[in-house]
Amino acid sequence: MMRIHDTPRRIPLTLFLALFFAMFLPLTVPPAAGQGPEGTLHTPFPGTPLSPAAEAAVLAAKSGDPAAIRALLPFFDTEDNERLVRFVTTLKDKAAPPLIGAIDDPNPRIAEVAAGLLGEVRSKQAVPKLTEFLKSDRQRRYVAAWALGEIKNPDSIPILVAVLADRNESVVKAATRALINIGRESTPAIVSALPSSSGRPRKAMLRALEDIEDTKAEDAILAVLESEKDPVIQAAAARALSKCGTAKSYVPLERWLLEGDVGVRVECAWSLGILIAKPAEDALRKTLEHADANVREWSARALENITGERVMYRDAKGKMALPYNLYR
């Protein structure tokens, strides 16, 4: 069965840095001696008091002294990061210069934390340095994409779209989420790049457009649905229309509901249900009898959303069943 995607919400740095690779993929570069797995930060139980050394470092940094602010960064390996992040955000613009300088630190963990904190303080002056970091081949540059998404400077959109073709999947995931976070200002650049894209970058673009939810992308997505040969990418286009489509999408979605690969049919059913496409009811009743149980289940689910009535389907064991309601 195709997985339901939750709309990504803004992720605080303390959680993002701690969980990013646990949620997605581990990096292949081994951690430095004495450090935990790359992409994670030591985070004691929330609310753990800071150590005396960390408290003293925070007190010193309250003055805004650049050296004192930079001296906080190693404590992100051993202290309650949430407390430290909250403190750094109170420094606002004072924090930016030393954090920008720390991106060049030879310790990849320091660079990672500095870049993430620049995203937390929404430092527009950090955009050039974060962009340079993202374009590099350095470790942990995914966090630069995340930070640019937090800052939401429109000038960052072209590089974020470009790195959707990056070989590092963590960078692609972070850039996708950054574009979603920036929102509809990203739509024109993604739509412009979509026709010449293929494979994973095209799928990432469709994923971003799905959660941006901009009907201005409808025509570009429909073009992918109609021309794409890879059923996985075609399914992503069908799904994106659930959030970017209008009545104009009903007929193409109905066509591929009846003619597409199983995964494409499932996503077409999903989108037709989300769009409450009343004209597609007859087609969905046909696919309610499809040979694949997933297609039958999602057809029943779509019909329920369209008609407002529970619809039974024949499950994989041949028994009539009601699908779980995932629309509301």
C-alpha positions in Angstrom: 0.0 0.0 0.0 1.3 3.5 -0.8 2.3 5.4 2.3 0.4 8.5 3.5 2.8 11.5 3.7 2.2 13.9 6.5 2.7 17.5 5.5 6.2 18.4 6.9 6.1 21.0 9.6 8.9 23.3 10.8 11.4 21.2 12.8 13.4 23.0 15.5 17.1 22.6 15.3 17.4 20.7 18.5 15.1 18.0 17.2 16.2 18.2 13.6 19.9 17.7 14.3 19.2 14.9 16.8 16.8 12.9 14.6 17.5 13.8 11.0 19.5 10.7 10.1 17.7 8.4 12.5 14.6 9.3 10.5 16.2 9.0 7.1 19.7 7.7 6.2 23.0 7.5 8.1 25.9 9.2 6.5 28.7 6.9 5.4 31.6 9.1 6.8 32.6 7.8 10.2 32.4 10.1 13.2 35.4 11.8 14.7 36.8 10.1 17.8 34.8 10.7 20.9 31.7 11.7 19.0 28.4 10.0 18.5 27.0 8.8 15.1 27.2 11.6 12.5 24.1 13.7 12.2 23.1 13.2 15.8 23.8 15.4 18.8 24.0 14.3 22.4 20.8 15.4 24.0 20.2 14.5 27.6 16.6 14.1 28.9 14.8 17.4 28.2 15.1 19.7 31.1 18.5 18.4 32.2 20.3 21.3 34.0 23.3 22.6 32.2 26.7 21.7 33.7 28.6 24.4 35.6 30.9 24.8 32.7 28.1 25.2 30.2 26.3 27.7 32.6 29.5 29.7 32.8 29.8 29.7 29.0 26.2 30.9 28.6 26.8 33.7 31.2 29.9 34.8 29.2 28.1 34.8 25.9 25.3 37.0 27.2 27.7 39.9 26.7 27.5 39.3 22.9 31.3 38.7 22.8 31.9 36.8 19.5 34.5 34.5 21.0 32.2 33.7 23.9 29.4 32.8 21.5 31.6 30.6 19.5 32.8 28.9 22.6 29.3 27.6 23.2 29.3 25.3 20.2 31.3 22.4 21.7 28.7 22.2 24.5 26.1 20.9 22.0 27.8 17.5 22.2 27.2 17.1 25.9 24.5 19.4 27.1 20.7 19.9 26.8 20.6 21.4 23.3 17.1 22.8 23.7 18.3 25.1 26.4 21.3 26.2 24.4 19.3 26.8 21.2 16.8 28.9 23.1 19.6 31.0 24.6 21.4 31.6 21.3 18.1 32.8 19.7 17.9 35.5 22.3 21.2 36.9 21.0 19.6 37.4 17.6 21.9 39.4 15.2 24.8 39.3 17.7 25.1 35.6 17.2 25.4 35.7 13.4 29.1 36.8 12.9 30.8 34.2 15.1 28.4 31.5 13.8 29.2 32.4 10.2 32.9 32.2 11.0 32.4 28.8 12.6 31.0 27.3 9.4 34.7 27.1 8.3 35.7 25.2 11.4 37.6 22.0 10.5 35.5 20.1 13.0 32.4 19.0 11.0 30.3 18.9 14.1 31.0 22.6 14.9 30.2 23.6 11.4 27.0 21.6 11.5 25.8 23.2 14.7 26.8 26.7 13.6 24.9 26.4 10.3 21.8 25.1 12.1 21.9 27.9 14.6 22.1 30.4 11.8 18.8 29.0 10.6 17.3 29.3 14.0 18.2 33.0 14.3 17.0 33.5 10.7 20.2 35.2 9.7 19.9 36.7 6.2 23.6 37.8 6.3 24.5 34.1 6.6 22.9 33.2 3.3 26.1 33.5 1.1 28.1 31.4 3.5 25.4 28.8 3.9 25.1 28.6 0.1 28.9 28.2 -0.2 28.7 25.4 2.4 25.8 23.7 0.6 27.7 23.8 -2.8 30.8 22.3 -1.2 31.6 18.6 -0.8 32.0 18.9 3.0 30.5 16.6 5.5 27.1 17.6 7.0 26.2 20.2 4.4 22.6 19.0 4.5 22.2 21.3 7.5 22.9 24.3 5.2 19.9 23.4 3.1 17.8 23.2 6.3 19.0 26.6 7.5 18.3 28.2 4.2 14.8 26.9 4.4 14.4 28.5 7.8 15.7 31.8 6.7 13.4 31.8 3.6 15.4 34.1 1.5 14.0 33.8 -2.1 17.5 34.1 -3.4 18.2 30.6 -2.0 15.5 29.0 -4.1 17.7 28.3 -7.2 20.4 26.5 -5.3 17.9 24.5 -3.3 16.3 23.4 -6.6 19.7 22.6 -8.1 20.8 20.4 -5.2 17.7 18.2 -5.7 20.0 16.5 -8.2 22.7 16.0 -5.6 24.1 12.5 -5.1 23.8 12.8 -1.3 20.3 11.8 -0.4 20.4 13.6 2.9 21.0 16.9 1.0 18.1 16.1 -1.3 15.7 15.5 1.6 16.8 18.6 3.4 16.5 20.8 0.3 13.1 19.4 -0.5 11.9 20.3 3.0 13.5 23.7 2.7 11.6 24.5 -0.5 8.4 23.3 1.2 9.2 25.6 4.1 9.8 28.6 1.8 6.4 27.8 0.2 4.8 29.2 -3.0 7.7 31.5 -3.8 9.4 28.2 -4.7 6.8 27.1 -7.2 8.0 29.0 -10.4 11.6 27.7 -10.1 10.5 24.1 -9.4 8.0 24.2 -12.3 10.7 25.6 -14.6 13.1 22.8 -13.7 10.5 20.0 -13.8 10.3 19.3 -17.6 14.1 18.7 -17.9 14.3 16.6 -14.7 14.2 12.9 -14.3 14.6 10.2 -11.7 15.1 11.1 -8.1 15.3 14.9 -8.7 12.0 14.9 -10.5 10.4 12.9 -7.7 11.8 15.3 -5.1 10.3 18.3 -7.1 6.9 16.6 -7.2 7.2 15.9 -3.4 7.9 19.6 -2.8 5.1 20.8 -5.0 2.7 18.4 -3.3 3.2 20.0 0.1 3.5 23.6 -1.2 -0.1 23.1 -2.5 0.0 25.6 -5.3 -2.5 25.1 -8.1 -0.2 27.1 -10.4 1.9 23.9 -10.6 -1.1 21.9 -11.9 -0.2 22.0 -15.6 3.4 21.1 -15.1 2.4 18.1 -12.9 -0.2 17.0 -15.4 2.5 17.0 -18.1 4.5 14.6 -16.0 1.5 12.4 -15.3 0.9 12.1 -19.0 4.4 11.6 -20.3 6.4 9.9 -17.5 7.5 6.3 -18.2 8.7 5.5 -14.7 5.6 4.4 -12.8 7.1 5.5 -9.5 7.6 9.0 -10.7 4.2 8.9 -12.4 2.6 7.9 -9.1 4.3 10.8 -7.4 2.8 13.2 -10.0 -0.7 11.6 -9.4 -0.3 12.1 -5.7 0.9 15.7 -6.1 -2.3 16.6 -7.8 -4.2 15.8 -4.6 -2.9 19.2 -3.3 -2.2 21.1 -6.5 -5.0 19.9 -8.7 -8.4 21.3 -9.7 -11.3 20.0 -11.7 -8.9 20.1 -14.6 -7.1 17.1 -13.2 -10.2 14.9 -12.9 -10.1 13.4 -16.4 -6.3 12.7 -16.5 -6.5 11.1 -13.0 -9.5 9.0 -14.0 -7.6 7.8 -17.2 -4.6 6.6 -15.2 -6.8 5.2 -12.5 -8.1 2.8 -15.2 -4.9 2.3 -17.2 -1.9 2.8 -15.0 0.5 0.7 -13.0 -0.9 -0.5 -9.7 1.0 2.2 -7.8 -0.2 4.8 -10.2 -3.8 3.6 -9.8 -3.6 3.8 -6.0 -2.3 7.4 -6.1 -4.9 8.4 -8.6 -7.6 7.0 -6.4 -6.1 8.9 -3.4 -6.1 12.2 -5.3 -9.6 11.8 -6.7 -10.8 11.2 -3.2 -9.0 14.2 -1.8 -10.3 16.4 -4.7 -13.8 15.0 -4.1 -14.0 14.3 -7.8 -17.7 13.4 -8.2 -17.4 12.7 -12.0 -14.9 9.9 -11.2 -17.3 7.9 -9.2 -18.1 5.4 -11.9 -14.4 4.8 -12.7 -13.7 4.2 -9.0 -16.6 1.7 -8.8 -14.9 -0.2 -11.7 -11.5 -0.2 -9.9 -13.3 -1.4 -6.7 -13.3 -4.7 -8.6 -9.6 -4.5 -9.7 -7.4 -7.6 -9.2 -5.1 -5.8 -6.8 -6.4 -5.5 -3.2 -4.6 -2.1 -2.7 -6.4 -0.6 -5.7 -9.7 -2.0 -4.4 -9.1 -0.6 -0.9 -8.0 2.9 -2.1 -11.0 3.0 -4.5 -13.3 2.3 -1.6 -11.6 5.0 0.4 -11.9 7.5 -2.4 -15.6 6.7 -2.9 -16.3 7.2 0.8 -14.8 10.7 0.6 -16.7 11.6 -2.5 -20.1 10.1 -1.5 -19.9 10.6 2.2 -20.9 6.9 2.7 -18.9 4.0 3.9 -17.9 1.7 1.0 -16.9 -1.9 1.4 -14.2 -3.6 -0.7 -12.9 -7.2 -1.1 -9.7 -7.5 0.9 -6.6 -9.6 0.1 -8.3 -12.6 1.7 -11.4 -12.2 -0.3 -13.5 -10.9 2.6 -15.7 -7.8 2.4 -14.3 -5.1 4.6 -14.4 -1.4 5.4 -11.2 0.5 4.9 -9.8 2.7 7.6 -10.8 6.3 7.0 -7.6 8.3 6.3 -9.2 11.4 4.9 -10.7 12.8 8.1 
